[in-house]
């Protein structure tokens, strides 16, 4: 009984953490011609800490989509020198 309760609590915490730190879609900011900094300022004009988190997740998302980090960066073709 205790084991299942602890397992359920751990699963809930993992899902909650993943939901709270979900990356912002960099495509939405870049398609509008805005940088991540400008998008963060438009989204949170009065809260400096939330702007910082938004900008950070936006940049991370942009890097993941462009293939600079993450799983797809391993599969990039290397240029022959």
N, C-alpha and C positions, 0 to 999 in steps of 0.2 A: 504494500500500500504506500509506504513512504517513498519507495523507489519510484513508483509511477508519478507521485505528486512532484517529486524533485525533477524528474525527467520532463514533465509537462511545464513546470516553472522555467526550466532552462530553455526549452523550445520557445516558450512565450517571450522570454527576454531576448533571444536571438532574433526572432521575427520583429519584435519591437525596435531593436537597434537597427536592423536593416531598413525598416520603414522610415525611421527618423533621419537616417543619414543617406537617403536615396539621392543620387546625384541629380543636379538640375540639368535639363536638356540644353546643351550648348547650342544645338541647332536653332532653337527658338531665339536665342540672343544673337547669334551670328546672322541668321536670316533677316533679322530686323536691322542689320547694319550696326548693331551695338556691340561694344566690347563687354566682357564679363563685368568689368568695373562699372560701366554705365548701366547695365541691366540690374546690378545689385543696388545701385543708388536709386534707380527708379522703383525697385521692388520694396526697399526698406529705407526711405529717406531719413528717418529719425533714429534708427537703431544701428549703431556702428558695429556691434558684435554680430548681429545677424547679417549685415552687409558683408562682413569678412567671411563668414561661413558660406554664404551664397556664392561669393566670388571664388572661393576655394573649390567648392563643388562644381561650379561652372567650368573652371579651368581643368579640373580633373576629368570631367566628362568630355571636354573638347579634346584633350590629349588621348583619351581612350578611343574616341571616334576617329581621330586622325591616324591612329596606329603607332603613336609614339611610346605608349606604355601599354601594359596589359598583355592579354593572351595573343592578340594579333601581331604585336611587335616582334614576336619570335619567328613569325612566318614571312617576314618581309624578305624580298629578294635583295641580296647584296650586289652592289655594283662591282663589276670586274675591273680591276685596276690595270 
